[in-house]
Amino acid sequence: MDALESLSNILNEVAENPLDVSIHARHIKLAQSLEGMEAEAVSAMEMMTDFVAAGDEVWLPLINAKEKALDLETEGGVEELLELYAHAEADYMSIPILQKHLELLIERHALYTSGEQLKPSTLGDVFSTTWTREAINEVVKKAVGHLTQSHKLWDAQRDWELEMLEASSKSERISSVEHVQALHLVRLRQPHSNIEETFQSYSSFTTNYLPPDQYEPLLVSASKIRGQSTRNYDRREPKEQALSQTGNSLEAYNLYTQYERKANHPDLFVTRGTYERAIAEAAKRRFNGEAGAEEVLRIFWSGYCDALRILEAGMDAELEIYRRAVRSVPGSGEVWARYIRFSERVSGSPEDIEDLETVAEIFNRAIDTKLLQSNIDQLAPVILARAGYEKRQLEVDSGDEDALPTLIGVVESGIAMAHQASETIDPKLRLEKFLAQIYEDAELVDSALDVWRNAVKHSQSSYLLWLNYTDALIKHRQFDEARKTFVAIPIKHVDWPEAIWEAWISFEHRHGSLPQIESCLDKVEKAQNIRNAKIAKDAQAEYAAMQIIAEAQASVPVAAAPIPQVVLHKEGDARMDVDQPAPERGTKRSAEEEVPLEGHKKARIEHKPPPMKRDRENATVFVADLPRRVTDDDLKTLFKDCGNVREVKITDLSEALVATVEFFDRDSVPAALTKDKKRIHEQEISVHLAWRSTLYVTNFPETADDPFMRNLFGKYGTIFDARWPSKKFKNTRRFCYIQFTSPDAAQRALELHGRELEPNLPLSVYLSNPERKKERTDQDANEREVYVAGLSRFTNKEDLEKIFQTYGHVKDIRIALEENGNAKGFAFVEFEDPKEAQAALAANNHELKKRRMAVTLSDPRVRARHTSEIGLSRVSEARNRSVRIKNLPPATQEGLLQQVLEKIAPVKRVEVFIDKQEAVVELQNPADAGRLLLRTEPIVFMGNTLEMSEDAPSSSRQSAASNQSGGAALFRPRHLGPSKPRAGLGHKKIPAAARPDGTAAPGTTSSVAAGSKGQDDFRKMLLKK
């Protein structure tokens, strides 16, 4: 009953919103998931295809069901099935559907021509050789633009044509040979991935069916044709590789289509194929519910329409695309607007286009979808396209009395629809400006002013709206009304009051009397004081959180920090030094030093010291040519007299067995290099410095990932490893290390340095010399970046670039934006040199758009300690959109894991816990985290199937957090607690029992009393409090 009720509810939704693809998708998936509901599933698919375009995920099962149900021995059955194929192929390019159609044609033709089955007379010419040849050609033509998969159809066509050639009579043989020859030559002119196989096919055909004396000139001519097509494909091969490596991501398709649009000599053939593929992929992702796919699909259709117009594809081709586009994205105002302009453009053409809709018909269809009214950005283009048409008609035929009322009625109805759908107003004021100008051109001044009066009544927060209204009053010399309007503007609700004040003062200087000017200045000053007080309060809050990166910050709660350990040290115990310079001071003990207790012992709270920094590149040797049965112990035994071995990593590369041996001390490496040419299990090995076979690679395309880099560098030698940086602290890091099995391969790969993988993006490739690490990494990125707070919401990149370029070369500017596109109030400016960033600090307190900026050096590692915009702590908010991943392979790279996950959902940061073989992945929003958790398809990473769960804090963390919320924190770092009182002359030492939080101070005898107990006992004691 629940299932039937769900189906009933979805059917009601479909009836109310028949053009909503997401509802149809839910309907189909629900019907397919229920046993015994096959007929309902077919009905759901038919319902979707009746209203909107569908992909092969809908058409293939529908066609399969119809083939089983139809009688293909009757004319009606064949006609219905062929119409179904035509309908399916018109929606989106689909290689599987085209292949299935082609198989049907070939099988049916063979069935009837072989004599195996008598063809019904009612079929007439259907499935005859001539009819089948034309039908096959039409099917293959629909896929020729797919550069990497079109061969699946063309090869089948060629094989069928060769069969027909073999079976032809003598009288038909000459024309059949000419036909197959032309088929090959046409194909050679089309860029495609297996063009060499096509050329070989033509060579074999020429040998078998054409005179021997023609072979050489024909092959030379064909080779020239092939050369041009090969060059065309080679230019696109990096884009094709990017698609393959990113799983046909929409971003890769977007880059591909933009590349074709920006080409110096655009190729219509390739451009059409690229857009068809991009649109099909976006439609598939939309059907599967991927966020943002609908918007991308609209962009692709708009770009496709523009490309055909610019490349002059022809009116028939354009009309076909517009009809398909509005069926695919009926909620796209930009597509409807282009369709209206197309109809206007061709209506005056001498060419007769069959069934061309008029502008009014297209406009009415767009409005009748009821999908545009709720979004002014989709509604406005359609209204303006229709209004522009009516305006041009009015200019051509000014005697038409209905023209002006029709024009005004179109725009007014558009404004009314927009106001009815939303309380906000179009920030660009497109319809209001257009209508006001129409009234002014018609000398209807009062009506023009009424446009602005009605607009400000509807929305009082837009400063642009108020300025347009006052400008119109001033333009028509209604100064008193303009002054009253300035006074009446509700400043506290306006998004940019400074602009209003400036316009008011300017107005009074031009048109006001002395008392009016002074009154204006007094009122503005009073309002500014109130405003500035609020700004100062906001700035103080922003300054407290100024080191927080909104999009790439991970927060760790204090309760989640490791519980400090109390350890006893005897005098003379050696303590590990940490990488932290000691402050210069005199011999006087500082307040932070521990007080010795009980003579020769003292207790102190001590964090686990950070591990000594690894010097992997300087302390590692590479061992190659290893015997198959080598073990870690064999290598440790070989190098034991060279120094202490930290790690041995043996890797089987199928064609070779290699290893890296890392020492604790770089001084062990010279001795290790003497083991070159030594023998293990009677086999000679080679030993060399690891960095000599390692390349540092940067400045590659954003779409490049691990498979892309391995494919690019793999032709120079065997790749041992590719290491990618973690992005958990800085999401813009884009470099990697490629390590070969031999230094010679690395040297050969240096030829890639400077090669442009994309226009104006030369690849940087260097030997990974550790001595030049500072020159080739982004380790000083934090020193090159400044954080700018206190910005106006109307600040943009150009504003900041104009200010900061005076201090040095600005590499990048990142402004945090609200959903409406306005600035959140802070930004990050990155320079090429740390000295330039230091110089940029002089911009602190600089005034920009009536606001004073706060400029400091950036530090993305600072933890967030404030509340997020949705009311949760940033810790809680981050956890809501985080997923814990288990069953990771050993030594998982954070960068590699992030690449894999980014193909499924947008990732903010990844943190791997090697000891647990787990990771925490923070996504862009909770919805993305939910989709990842609900994903039914397994994610396999380096051979391991990943296990995903919600990122819940451990029990120890929860316990600690609950205790903290009770009032007394278990552990408070010194820099967060009250200052420690000084001891010595003039200062009275506060006893341990007097601490404000009621806990014993570190270093007291009460702590020592538990000295015989372990750390677990101490933790339990703390948790009981």
C-alpha positions, 0 to 999 in steps of 0.5 A: 500500500505504501508503494502504491500510495507513493506512485499515486503521489508522484503521478499527482506531482507529474500532473502538476509539473509535467516538465520537471525532469526530476519528478519523472526520474523519481517516478521511473526509478520508483516503478522500476524498483517495485516487483511486478510493476513492469507495466507501470515502469514502461508507462512512466518512461513513456510519460517522460518521453511525451513531455521532455527529452530523455537519455538512453537510461530511459529510451533503451529499456523502453525500446527493449520493452516495445521490441518484445511487445511489437509484431515486426512482421507487420507494417504497423509494428515496424513503423512504430519501432522505427519512429521510437528510434527516431524519437530517441535519437532526436533527444540526445546523442547516444552511441548505445541507442544508435548501435542497437538501431544499426543492429536491427537494420542489419539483422532484419536485412540479412533475415529477409535477403538470405531467404531464411525468412520470407519478407511480408509484402506489406513491408514494401521496400522496407529492409530492402538493400537500397532502403537499408543502405540509406537507413544505415547511413542516416544512423551513422551520420548521427554519431560521426561527431563523436571523435572516440566512439563513432568508429563503432558505427562506421566500422559496422557500416563498412563491413556491411557495405563490403558484404554487399559488394561481395554479393553484388552482380557484375552490373552492380559491382562498379557502382558498389566499388565506387560507393565503398571507396567514397565511404572511406574517403569521406571517413578519412576527412573526419577526425577520429581516434582510430584514423590509422585503422581507417587508412589501413582499411582503405589500403586493403580495399584498394588492393582487393578491388582497384587496379594495381597501378592505381594503388600508389597514387590513391594511397598518396592522395588518401594520405594527404587527406588523413594528415589533415584529419590527424592534425585536427584530432591531435589538437583535441587529444588532450581534451579527449584524455581529460574527459577520459581521466575525469570520467567525462566530467562536466568541467572537462566538457566545458573546457572542451567546448570553450576551446572549440569556440575560441579556436582561430579556425573553428571546425563546425563538424567537431564543435557540433560533436563536442556539444552533442556529447557534452549535452548528453552527459549533462542530461544523464547527470541531471536525470541521476540528480547531480547538483548543478547539472541542470544549470550546466545543461542550460549553458551547453544548449545556449552555447550550442545555439550560439555556435551554430549561428556564428558558424552559419550552420544553416537555418534548418540546422539551427531550427532543429537544435532550438526545437530539441533544446526547448524540449530538453531545458524548458526552464531556460529563459536564455534558450527561449530568448534565442529561439525568439530571436531566431524566429524573428531573424528568419521570418524575413528570409526568402527561404521557406522554413516548414512549420516555423513558429512565430515569435508570439507562439514561441513566447506563449509556449515559454510562458505556458511552461510555468517554469520561468516565472519564479526566476527573474534571470530566466524570465527577463531574457524571454520578456526582453526578447519578445519586447525587443521584437515588438519595439522593432516592429513598432519602429518599422510600422509606426502606424499600427495602433496596437503595436505600442499597447502590445509592447507595454503589455508584454513588459508590464506583464513580465514585471507583474509575474516577477513581483508575484513570484518574489519579494526581491527585485531584479538586481539589474532592473532590466525590465524596469529600465526597458519599460521606463524608456519606452514610456519616455520615448512615447512622452508619457513621463508620469507613466515612466515615473510610476514604473519606479514608484511601483518598483520601490514599493515592492522592494525597498532594499535596492540602492540602485532602484532608489537611485534610478527613481531619484534620477528620473525625478531629477531628469524631469525637474521634479526637485521637491519630489526627489528631495522628499524621496531622499529623506524618506528612503529607509536607510537601514534597509538599503544595501548601500546607503553610502551611495544614497548619501553621496547622490543626495549631497550631489543633488542638493549642491546642484539644485538645493538652497543653502539651508537645504544643503546644510540640512542634508549634510546634517542628516547624512552626518547623523546617519553616517555616525550610526552606520559607522558605529555598526561598521566598527562593531562588525569590523571588530567581529571580523577581526576576531575571525580574520584568519579563517578561510571560509572555503578550505578551513577545518576546525578541531575542537579543544575537546578533540585534542590529545589529553596531555600526559603527566610524566616524571623526569629525573634530573639529567634526563635527556629531553627532545628538542623541538623545532621552535626557537627559544625566546631571547631572555635573561636568566630569570625563570619565566612564568611558563617554566615548571617549578621543581618539586621534591628535590630531584623530581619534577612533574610537568604537563607535556604534549607529545613532542612533534616527530622530527621532520622527515627529510625524505628526499635527502635521506632516500636511495632508490634500488632497482633490478631486484630479484623476484624473491627479495624481502624487506629483511634482505634490503635491511641487511644489505644497508645495515652498516650504512645507518638506521633504516626508517622505511623500506618500500618494495613495489612490483611494477609487473616488468620490474621489482624496485624499492626505496630505502629511507634512512633516519639520517641523510648522512647515511646516504653516501655509504648506501650509494656504495652498495651499487652493483652489489648482489642479492640472491646472486643478482646484481642490483643498482642503487642511486639517489632517489631525487635524481629519478624524481621530477617536480611538476607544476603548472599543469591544467586543473583537470589533470589528475594521477592517470593523466600525469602517468599517461603523460610521463609514462612514455619516457620510462617506468614510473615508480610512484606519483606523489600528490600534495595534501590540500587540507590547508591550501586548496590551490596547491597544484604540483606533484612528484613523478618518480621513475625507476631510473635517472635516465628516464627522468632526464628524458622527461625533462623535454616536457618542460615548457610544453603547453598542455593548454593555451598559455599554460606551459608545463614546468618540469624540474629534477627534484633537487632537495637543495632547490626545494624553496624555489620549486614549492609553495611552502612559503605560500602563507608568507606571500598571502595577506588576509583583507577584512572589513570589505564592502559587500560591493567590492570586486577583484578589480577594486582589490587588484588596483590597490594591491598591485602598487605593492608588487605582482599580484598572483591571485585574489580570492573573495568570499562571496554570498549566494547572491554574488556579493562579497562576504566582507573578506578576501585573500590576496597572494603575491609572488614574493613574501616581501611584497606581501609584507609591503602590502600590510601598509594598506591596513586601514585603507578606505575602499568604498566607504569602508576601512580595510584590515590587512594582515598576513594570512595563516590558513592553519589558524583554527576557527573558534566562532559560530558559523552562519547557520548558528552551529559552531564551525566544528559542528557545521564541518562535521555535518558535511563530513564523511569518515572513510575506512578500509584505506590502503596502507600509505594512502596519499591525501591528494590521490584520495581527494582526486578520486572523491572529487569525481563523485562530489565536490570536496573541501578537504581530506585528512588521512589517519595512516595508523587507522587506515581511515580518513575524514572527508569534508564536502561542500555541504551536508547534501553532498555528504548525504549523497556520498553516504547513500551511494549504492555503487562501491568506490574502489581505491587502489584495490580496496573497497572504501567503507563510509560512515558519518563522521561522529566524534569518538566516545572520548571526545563526546565525554570531554565535550560534555564535561566542558559544556558542564562548565569546567574544561578538562584541559585548557591550553595556556594561551586560552586560559588566564595569564599565569601569575608571576612568582618572585619578589612583589608577587604572591604565589596562588596555591593550587587549590585557588585555581578558578576552575577548581582543578589542580594546577599542573606541577602540584604534589597531588599530581605526583602522588599518582606517579606509580600509576599509568597514563590510562589511570590518569586519564580515567581520573580526569574524566571522573571529575 
